[in-house]
Amino acid sequence: MKEIQKSEQAAKEITHPEDNFKGYTLEEIRYQRALVALHKEFCKTKINRVSSQLTHSNPFSSSSSSLPGKVGFFAGKLLTGLNYMDYAMLGFNLFGSAKKIYSFFKKKK
């Protein structure tokens, strides 16, 4: 019962705040970082699952179809297994890795 009253009070505070927004607390920032890390792990797991399914089906081993058909099958499996957020996380991770590699080989002035 107390939890319901607490949630109603929290809802009222959210909809009608008494003071202006003064920033996030450290706890809220830690929570958001943990949430992003968790989502990142889910994306990695999903990519690993899709890639393991592709390895088990092995579309390149069959000699019955032509090579473009096999490549299309492989691309189709990869594209249908992910959503937009997964692509965004994958691109963000690849961009960060490429940036680190580039800065390592870049000339220092």
N, C-alpha and C positions, 0 to 999 in steps of 0.2 A: 504494500500500500504506500509505503514511504517513497518507493522508487517511482511510482506513478506521479506522486506529488512533486518529486524532484524534477521529473521530466517535464511536467507542466510548467513549473517555474522556469526551467531552462528554456523552454519554448517561448515563454513570455519575454525573457531577457533577450533572446535572439531577435524576436520580431519588434520589440520596442526597447532598444538599448537606452540606458539612462545617460551614459556619457559617450563621447566620440571614441572612435577606434584609435588606440595608442600603440598598436603593434602586436605581434605575436609573442607569447611567452616561450621560454626555452622548451617547456614540455610540449607545446603545440608544434614547434619546429622539429623536435625529435620525433614526434609522432608522424609528421608528414614525411620526414626522411626515411623512417622505418617503413611506411606505407609504400613509398617509391621503390625502396630496396626489395620489398616483398613482391611488388608487381614485376620488377625486373627479373627476379628469380622465376616467377611464373612464366614469363616470356621465354627465358632460357630453357626451362623445362619443356615448354610447348615446342620450341624449335628442335630440341634434342629428340623429342618424341616423333616429330614429323620426319626428321632426318633418319631416325632408326627405322621408321616404316618404309622410307625410300630405300634404305640399304637392304631391308629384308625382301622387298618386292623386286629390287634390282632390275630396273627397266632396260638397262643396256645389255643384259645378258641374252635376251631373246633375239633370235635371228629371223623371226617371222615378219616383223614390221621393219619399215625403213628407218634410217637414222633421224630425220626430222620428226617423225612420229614419236620416237622415243624421247627426244629432247622436249617435245611438246607435253608429253606425259609427265616428265620430270618437273617442268616448269608449272604445269597445272597443279600437281600435287603440292608443290611448295607454295603457290599463290593462294590456293583454297584453304590451306591450313592455318593461315594467319589473318588477323584483322588489322585495322588501321593503326591502333595503338601499338601492336606488336611491331609493325613496320617502323613506326616512329621511334620506339625504343631501340630497335636494331640499328637504325640509321644514326641515332644519337651515340650509341656505343661504338659503331664503326668510325664515325667522325672523330670521336675522342681518341681512339686508338691511332688513327691516321695522323692526327695532330701531334700526338706524342712522338710518333716515329719521325715525322717531318722535322720537329724541333730538335730531335736527337742528331739528325744528319745535317741540319742547317748550319751554315758557317757562323762562328761566333765572332763578333766585331770587337 
